């Protein structure tokens, strides 16, 4: 069981969980929850209409034939592109049908040599309008989670600032689920971003990001809690902030994931 330290309790309060923090047991009274210091938690990430992304071979749209790595073919990055070239390539991209309905591409934000890289799923309506990942309520929750760790998307230090990107750079119409083909065609851009950032850890948030990156059909709940690797970089799985807004009790698990990522990062 994980002890409820003052720091952990403070983090959960920061994330809006003070309402369900377990009260100390009174003398002669059994403690609340699964253990004396641990609240009961809901499992899984099955809420909502999300589908699983099938594990499949990928022919990278921008990079040609794939090479083998981990449990499937590795994605080939747009070779040798620097940051301006890569951003221009995304802005001009017509490799999948989402180019026809996007308002703006959502490239990424943060320090380009950050130690932490956050990878989300696909832009939503606000992201599509602003061209920035993780805005709105999900973004506010992500910022709160990062703040607890002393991290931010707006500072100018690579040790404190994260880099944030999505697996998909254009918004699916009406926020529908991403298609596997769209994820496959877009992934080389993310691969190149990771090559350029060279983060110490990737934090993958949400089912679509996790399943696409890890070539897995397993739910987030089964993949979190251990260290994976993606393109040679340690990768930690956690829930998407939008999911946590719908399922606030899982914020405690998200905190454990952040602690694991911090441990991997050595921060
Ligand atoms: Fe290109 Fe990715 Fe946008 Fe599809 S989602 S058009 S692959 S940038």
Boltz pocket constraint, residues with backbone or C-beta under 6 A from the ligand:
constraints:
  - pocket:
      binder: B
      contacts: [[A, 89], [A, 90], [A, 93], [A, 94], [A, 95], [A, 96], [A, 97], [A, 98], [A, 99], [A, 105], [A, 167], [A, 168], [A, 169], [A, 170], [A, 182], [A, 185], [A, 186]]
      max_distance: 6.0
